[in-house]
Amino acid sequence: MNKDTLLNALNDYLLHIQLDPIGDITSKINAVEACRNYVAAIDGDVVNADWVKSNCIIILPAIDYQRKALKRKIDDAKIINDEEALSKARAEYRNLQPFLNLLKPFRTLTS
C-alpha cells in the first residue's frame, strides 16, 4: 500500500477536521498526527497492512474524506477538460482502493 497516498489522505483529513471542528477535537488531532508521523517515518514506500488495520479508526475516515475530495477533483477536471489533472486525480483515487479493501470489515466501527 502506497505511503504517499496515505500521507496525502491523513494530511487532508487533518486540515478538514481542524477547519470544521465539532466539539473538542484535540485527541482526534493528536491521533491523526501520530499516524501521519509514523507513516512519514517509514523507510520505503509500503505501509504495513497490520498497522493500517490497528489504526482503522483514524485511517478509514481519512480515506473516505480523501475519496470524496478526489471525486470532486475528477468532476472538476472533466468540466474544464483538464486531462492532466483528471489523470492525476484518477490515479490517486485508484491508489486508495487497497486501503478500502483492507479496511472493509472495519467500516461498521467508524459509521
N, C-alpha and C positions, 0 to 999 in steps of 0.2 A: 504494500500500500504506500502510495506516494506521500512523502514527508511534506513537500511544498504545498500540496493540495490541502492537507490537514492544517498546516500553519495558516494558510490563507483563510480557511474556514474559521479557525479559532480567533484570528485577528479581527475578522469582520464581525463575528458574533460578539466579541468583547466590546467593540465600538458600539454595536447595536444596543447591548444591554446597558451601557453607560449613558447613551443618548436618550433612552426611553425607560428609565428605571421605574420599577414597581416595588415600592417598599424599600427596605434595607437590603441592598444587593452586595454588600461588602464580601460576604462569604462566597457568593457566586463569582464575583470578580476575582477573588483570590484563587478559587478553584480553576477558573479558565486560565489565569496567568500561570499557575503551576503546570497545567497541561501544556500550555504553549511553550514555556521554558524547557520542559522536558523534551518535547518534540524538537525544538531548536537545537538542543544539545546532542541529539542522536548523531552518531557517525554514520555516514551513508545516507541513502535515500529511502529506506524502507522502515516503516513503523511496525512494531511487533503487534500481531493480532491479539494476543492475550492482554497486552497493556490497553489496547483500544477497548476491549470488552470490559476490563475492570474500571474504565473511566467513561462508560457509556452514558452516564447521567449528564456529563458535560459535553461529550463529543456528539451525541445524537442531535441535540438541539442546535449545535453549531453547524452540523452538516445539513440539517433541514433548513436553517436560515440561509446558508450558502446556496443551496439548490434554488430557493426562491429568488435570491438575488441574481443568480446566473440565468434563471429563466427570464427575468426582466431584461437582462443584458442581451440575451438571444433575441427576444422580441424587438427590442430597440434596434439592434443591428439589422434585423430583417427589414424594419420600417425604413431605415436610412440607407439600406443596401450597402452596408459596410462588411464586405466579405472577410476581411482580416479579423475584425472584432468578433464576427459571427463564428469563425473557425476557432478562435482562441477560447471563447466562452463555451462552445460545444465540447471542446477537448477537456476543459476543466470540469464541466458537468459530467462527462463520462468518467473522469478520474475519481469522482465521488462515489460511483457505483460500488466498488469493492467495500467501502466503509458501510454503505447502506445494507449490502448483502450480509456482512458480518454482524451488524447490529440489529437486524430484523427481529430476532427473538426478544430483544430488549425494548422494543418500541412501546409496549404497554407500560413500562416503568416510567417513561417520560411524558406520557399523554395526560 
